[in-house]
Amino acid sequence: MIVGIIVNNSLRSQERITRSALICEHRRDTSGEGVKLKHKAIKRRSVVLGIGATAGVAAVGGIAVSAQASSETASDSSSSSDGLVFDPDAYTEIATTLTDTDGTTHDVTYHFWKAIPYVSKPVDEKYQSLIVSVPVEIDGKAVDASNAPIVLSNVIAGYVESSVAAATGIGGAVGAGGPPGGGNSPAPASPSASATAPATPTAPSGGGAAAMPQMALLAGYVVVEPGARGRTTTNSAGEYYGTAPAAIVDLKAAVRYLRANKGRVPGNTDRIVSAGVSAGGALSALLGASGDSPLYDELLKEIGAADASDAIFATGAWCPITDLEHADGAYEWNWGGNVTQSTGKVVDQTVSKDLQSEFADYQAKLKLRGLKGSGFGALTARNYDDYLVTQYLEPSATAYLADLSDSERETYLAKNTFITWKNGKATFTWDDFLTHVGARKKTAPAFDAFDLSAGENNEFGTGTTKARHFTAYGARNDTTGLTTRRVAHDIPEKLDLMNPMYHLVEKANPKRTKHWWIRLGTNDTDTSHVISANLAAAAAGLDDDVNHLYYWDQGHGANIDLPDFVTWIAKVTGYKGAKK
């Protein structure tokens, strides 16, 4: 049975740690060698330790990730001042409690490095920094994580900025767009890029981004949480400095920092595994697809990134909102006949059909084929509905129903008569599935809005211009009174920099990750089901290892098999375990 993970922060306000404060005794050196510093602990003080970005409540069958920090002592060394050199002694030690899927409580002690800038010429250090957490003891047994996989866990949502500047412990990354969490509602637990304002964060009943760092730590992995610039930040001159491709450049710079510090930063820098949800999932996929691509070199040089590889070993991507220049067409192909949540009516069918036609042309040009064993050859707009139903949706419903008790299954099937349950297998039609999902979240176009109101329009803003069109169709149908109805000259290059498909299909990147974990909720109408399926097909077509499935009746941000992902990391990296 697939079980979920949620973060339980009901005791967060009670979680306290004791720090040993350090003072420096300045002693003048008469030999002319300079001032020497001597550190000594002088007292203890209590501070609150926050381990997650969202509040939550325990769920039946879920993993309650709760933390009660008991003590912390500072190391004997201050942070390194040598540019991009990681200081292995500049940590604090934190004791905490985590509860696993079986309800078993584990005492965990870990070393924590507070916000470290990962570039030498940051545009904004508040966002261009990372935190590191390394387990040293689990249930009284010493843990050697010196060769453990490194989980690079981002909380980016809606392509909005995220920061670790105020983090005091693991799970301290904060995304301004709201950290995505899992859920069984078609409505997202946090906004996509097209949301107009951040929603109040809700409990990630399936785990989501908030639970990832804690569960990776409990598995004995090194956890790195990077901040990154995002689309809404402006400088004093009103210039947007976090729009595309800033976020992916920052994540690449974080990877370069880790790899440049091989042997100093704990963990195996050749086994970095990226993880993210929604826009964070898209960026995680892009990070994996574009490893060491020269397209980013000048951008990385501008911010003073380390001279090292930015390739990662594996990618975890949940509900990735990506392939943005083709996302409108894919969305209309998928949800064009469904009413919208906001109006209760279908969108302008002329617009919808125009975009569906564009999608059909694009899909044909991709020349993707169904996954091995699916029985499908070329994937086209004509057969993609059948492909999704047989490859993903029916197996998802089957797994869900098989996990129910007989009485629960009988009740569910009585309420959902479109499903035929025979010989332990669920079958249904694409049209009935669309009816089952119900109202779509977004209007048309979903991503490149005619009135420039979508978050993705902001993502392609530049200078003091907040939002721009990034598709020819959006530009031609602009309703804001622009003097030109064409896409700006710099947009095509930015699209290549932001689209993993460019690095998998148009220019197959030999330095890409070869291991992919991709997930999507079947009720997720923040994007098209085609987007993640195309990503999986493109990677599989290059003979990469692809683990891709859909969560039945789950909405945007769902992550209900995080324990399986943690196990998958060990499998693909060949990691045998951290405990001594």
SULLIN-V486918 format. One record per pair of residues at least 12 apart in sequence whose C-alpha atoms are under 6 Angstrom apart, sorted by sequence separation. I is the first residue (numbers start at 1). GAP is how many residues later the second one is. D is the distance in whole Angstrom. If there is no record, write none. Layout:
I/GAP/D, I/GAP/D
This chain:
25/12/6, 77/12/5, 78/12/5, 96/12/5, 117/12/4, 162/12/5, 178/12/6, 230/12/4, 231/12/4, 457/12/6, 24/13/6, 25/13/5, 77/13/5, 95/13/6, 116/13/5, 162/13/4, 189/13/6, 229/13/5, 230/13/6, 24/14/6, 95/14/4, 115/14/6, 116/14/5, 162/14/6, 24/15/5, 94/15/6, 115/15/5, 161/15/6, 472/15/6, 23/16/6, 75/16/6, 94/16/5, 115/16/5, 336/16/6, 364/16/6, 75/17/6, 93/17/6, 114/17/5, 160/17/5, 292/17/6, 363/17/6, 470/17/6, 22/18/6, 74/18/4, 93/18/5, 113/18/6, 229/18/5, 292/18/5, 22/19/5, 73/19/6, 92/19/6, 113/19/5, 156/19/6, 158/19/6, 228/19/5, 291/19/6, 292/19/5, 21/20/6, 73/20/5, 91/20/6, 92/20/5, 112/20/6, 155/20/6, 157/20/5, 291/20/4, 332/20/6, 20/21/6, 72/21/5, 91/21/5, 112/21/5, 177/21/5, 360/21/5, 21/22/6, 72/22/5, 91/22/5, 111/22/6, 182/22/5, 183/22/5, 228/22/6, 20/23/6, 71/23/6, 111/23/5, 181/23/4, 182/23/5, 183/23/6, 333/23/5, 20/24/5, 71/24/6, 110/24/5, 155/24/5, 182/24/4, 288/24/6, 332/24/6, 450/24/6, 19/25/5, 70/25/5, 110/25/4, 182/25/6, 18/26/6, 19/26/5, 69/26/5, 110/26/5, 182/26/5, 329/26/4, 448/26/6, 18/27/5, 69/27/4, 109/27/6, 181/27/4, 288/27/6, 329/27/5, 398/27/5, 450/27/6, 18/28/5, 68/28/5, 109/28/5, 180/28/6, 398/28/5, 450/28/5, 451/28/5, 522/28/6, 17/29/5, 67/29/5, 68/29/5, 108/29/6, 180/29/6, 329/29/6, 330/29/6, 450/29/6, 451/29/6, 519/29/6, 521/29/5, 522/29/6, 17/30/6, 67/30/5, 108/30/5, 329/30/5, 514/30/5, 515/30/5, 516/30/5, 517/30/5, 518/30/5, 519/30/5, 520/30/5, 521/30/5, 522/30/5, 523/30/5, 16/31/6, 67/31/6, 107/31/6, 514/31/6, 516/31/6, 517/31/6, 519/31/6, 522/31/6, 523/31/5, 524/31/4, 16/32/5, 66/32/5, 107/32/5, 285/32/6, 394/32/6, 522/32/6, 523/32/5, 524/32/5, 15/33/6, 16/33/6, 65/33/5, 106/33/6, 284/33/6, 394/33/6, 521/33/4, 15/34/6, 65/34/5, 158/34/5, 159/34/6, 521/34/5, 64/35/6, 158/35/3, 127/36/5, 281/36/4, 63/37/6, 281/37/5, 63/38/5, 282/38/4, 126/39/6, 281/39/4, 282/39/5, 272/40/5, 273/40/6, 282/40/5, 272/41/5, 273/41/5, 274/41/5, 275/41/4, 276/41/6, 277/41/5, 278/41/5, 279/41/6, 171/42/6, 271/42/5, 273/42/6, 274/42/6, 275/42/6, 278/42/5, 279/42/5, 278/43/6, 222/45/6, 9/46/5, 9/47/6, 8/48/5, 260/48/5, 7/49/5, 8/49/5, 257/49/6, 115/50/5, 256/50/6, 17/52/5, 253/52/5, 256/52/5, 15/53/5, 16/53/6, 17/53/5, 18/53/5, 19/53/5, 20/53/5, 256/53/6, 15/54/5, 17/54/5, 18/54/5, 19/54/5, 20/54/6, 155/54/6, 256/54/5, 17/55/6, 255/55/5, 8/56/6, 5/57/5, 6/57/6, 7/57/6, 8/57/6, 3/58/6, 4/58/4, 5/58/4, 6/58/6, 7/58/5, 8/58/5, 252/58/5, 3/59/6, 164/63/6, 163/64/4, 162/65/5, 162/66/5, 161/67/6, 161/68/5, 161/69/3, 160/70/4, 154/71/6, 159/71/6, 160/71/5, 149/72/6, 150/72/5, 151/72/5, 152/72/5, 153/72/5, 148/73/5, 150/73/6, 152/73/6, 441/84/6, 135/85/6, 440/85/5, 437/86/6, 134/88/5, 133/90/5, 132/91/6, 132/92/5, 131/93/6, 131/94/5, 130/95/6, 130/96/4, 130/97/6, 129/98/6, 341/98/5, 128/99/6, 340/99/5, 341/99/6, 127/100/5, 128/100/5, 339/100/5, 340/100/5, 341/100/5, 127/101/5, 338/101/6, 340/101/6, 127/102/6, 150/117/6, 328/117/6, 51/118/6, 149/118/6, 328/118/6, 49/119/6, 51/119/5, 52/119/5, 148/119/5, 149/119/5, 328/119/6, 51/120/5, 146/120/5, 147/120/5, 148/120/5, 159/120/6, 51/121/6, 146/121/5, 147/121/5, 151/121/6, 152/121/6, 153/121/6, 158/121/5, 145/122/6, 149/122/5, 150/122/5, 151/122/5, 152/122/5, 153/122/5, 154/122/5, 157/122/5, 151/123/6, 157/123/6, 156/124/5, 118/136/6, 118/139/6, 325/146/6, 56/147/4, 55/148/6, 397/155/6, 396/156/5, 53/157/6, 52/158/6, 88/176/6, 323/176/5, 122/181/5, 121/182/5, 121/183/5, 120/184/5, 119/185/5, 119/186/5, 334/194/6, 331/197/5, 6/198/5, 330/198/6, 6/199/5, 314/199/5, 6/200/6, 313/200/5, 318/200/6, 319/200/6, 5/201/5, 6/201/4, 312/201/6, 314/201/5, 315/201/5, 316/201/5, 317/201/5, 318/201/5, 319/201/5, 4/202/4, 5/202/4, 318/202/6, 7/204/6, 289/211/5, 290/213/6, 286/214/4, 289/214/6, 244/215/6, 243/216/5, 244/216/6, 243/217/6, 291/220/5, 291/221/5, 290/222/6, 240/223/5, 289/223/5, 239/224/5, 288/224/6, 239/225/4, 288/225/5, 238/226/6, 231/228/5, 194/260/5, 194/261/4, 193/262/4, 193/263/6, 186/337/5, 186/338/6, 208/351/5, 206/352/6, 207/352/5, 206/353/5, 206/354/4, 220/358/6, 188/367/6, 188/368/5, 184/369/6, 186/369/4, 184/370/4, 185/370/5, 183/371/6, 184/371/5, 183/372/6, 182/375/5, 183/375/5, 181/376/5, 182/376/3, 180/377/5, 182/377/5, 1/402/6, 145/433/6, 144/434/5, 143/435/5, 143/436/4, 143/437/6, 142/438/6, 4/556/4, 3/557/6, 4/557/6, 3/558/6, 2/559/6
